Amino acid sequence: MSDLRYPIERFAADADVTEEKRRRWIGEIANTPDTLRAAVHGLSAEQLDTPYRPGGWTVRQVVHHLPDSHLNAYVRFKLALTEREPTVKTYDEAIKIQKKAISLRPGDEFLQKQLKKFETAKRAGRRP
């Protein structure tokens, strides 16, 4: 890996999108809350507070960022589809995540609530 900012490499759009791939990707997104919950289950405070790269966010910060980010994306898409001239509200995710993650510890009810919020956001974005 040459650039630690992209641990699974930079995004490259798939030029050959098929119905099968689309279904698989939707399934992966839908399963992300459970996958994330399993990935952090049993981690110690030290592990949760370990950054994935020098200068990067900790595992705990990533766990808290994902639900917020996905809920914001859901709202943005909904507004884009329902308003004539929607305003896209931005936020400084780095400042928000630093403030939120300071006092959180493993086993905190808040961590579990964040994972539940992520699961709810994923369900809300699914097609019926």
C-alpha positions in Angstrom: 0.0 0.0 0.0 1.6 3.2 -1.1 -0.8 5.8 0.4 -2.0 5.0 3.9 -4.9 7.4 3.5 -6.5 4.8 1.3 -6.1 1.4 3.1 -8.2 -0.4 0.5 -6.9 1.8 -2.4 -8.5 4.8 -4.0 -12.0 4.4 -5.3 -12.2 3.4 -9.0 -15.6 3.3 -10.6 -16.5 0.0 -12.2 -17.1 0.6 -15.9 -19.0 -2.7 -16.3 -22.0 -2.3 -13.9 -24.4 -5.2 -14.1 -27.6 -6.0 -12.3 -25.8 -8.7 -10.4 -23.1 -6.4 -9.2 -25.6 -3.7 -8.3 -27.5 -6.2 -6.1 -24.3 -7.4 -4.5 -23.2 -3.9 -3.7 -26.6 -3.0 -2.2 -26.3 -6.2 -0.1 -22.8 -5.2 1.1 -24.1 -1.8 2.1 -27.1 -3.2 3.8 -24.8 -5.6 5.8 -22.3 -3.0 6.8 -23.8 -2.3 10.3 -23.6 -6.0 11.2 -20.1 -6.3 9.7 -19.0 -3.2 11.7 -20.6 -4.4 14.9 -18.8 -7.8 14.6 -15.5 -6.1 13.8 -15.5 -4.0 16.9 -17.1 -6.6 19.2 -14.7 -7.3 22.1 -12.1 -4.7 21.2 -10.3 -3.1 24.2 -10.2 0.6 24.9 -6.6 0.6 23.6 -7.7 -1.1 20.3 -10.7 1.3 19.8 -8.4 4.3 20.4 -5.8 3.1 17.8 -5.6 5.1 14.6 -5.6 3.1 11.4 -2.7 5.2 10.1 -0.4 7.9 11.5 -2.5 11.0 11.9 -5.6 9.1 11.0 -8.8 8.6 12.9 -9.1 5.9 15.6 -11.4 2.9 15.2 -13.7 4.5 17.7 -13.9 7.7 15.6 -14.6 5.8 12.4 -17.4 3.9 14.1 -19.0 7.2 15.2 -18.4 8.8 11.8 -20.1 6.2 9.7 -23.7 6.6 11.0 -23.4 10.4 10.9 -22.1 10.4 7.4 -24.7 7.9 6.1 -27.6 9.8 7.8 -26.4 13.0 6.3 -26.1 11.4 2.8 -29.6 10.0 3.2 -31.1 13.4 4.0 -29.1 15.0 1.2 -30.5 12.5 -1.3 -34.0 12.9 0.0 -33.8 16.7 -0.3 -32.3 16.4 -3.8 -35.3 14.3 -4.9 -38.0 16.2 -3.1 -37.0 19.9 -3.3 -36.9 22.2 -6.3 -33.6 23.9 -5.2 -32.2 21.9 -2.3 -29.4 23.4 -0.2 -26.6 21.0 0.6 -25.5 21.6 4.2 -21.9 20.7 4.8 -20.3 20.0 8.2 -16.7 19.7 9.4 -16.6 16.0 10.1 -13.2 16.1 11.7 -14.2 18.7 14.3 -17.5 16.9 15.0 -15.8 13.5 15.4 -13.1 14.8 17.7 -15.6 16.4 20.0 -17.9 13.4 20.1 -15.2 10.7 20.6 -13.3 12.3 23.5 -15.3 10.8 26.3 -16.4 7.5 24.8 -15.2 4.2 26.1 -15.8 0.6 25.0 -19.0 -0.8 26.2 -20.5 2.7 26.5 -24.2 2.7 25.6 -23.4 5.5 23.1 -21.3 3.3 21.0 -24.1 0.8 20.7 -26.5 3.6 19.9 -24.3 4.7 17.1 -24.2 1.2 15.6 -28.0 1.0 15.9 -28.3 4.4 14.2 -26.1 3.2 11.4 -28.3 0.1 11.0 -31.4 2.3 10.9 -29.9 4.6 8.3 -29.0 1.6 6.1 -32.6 0.3 6.4 -34.1 3.7 5.5 -32.0 3.8 2.4 -33.1 0.4 1.1 -35.6 0.0 -1.7 -38.8 -1.7 -0.8 
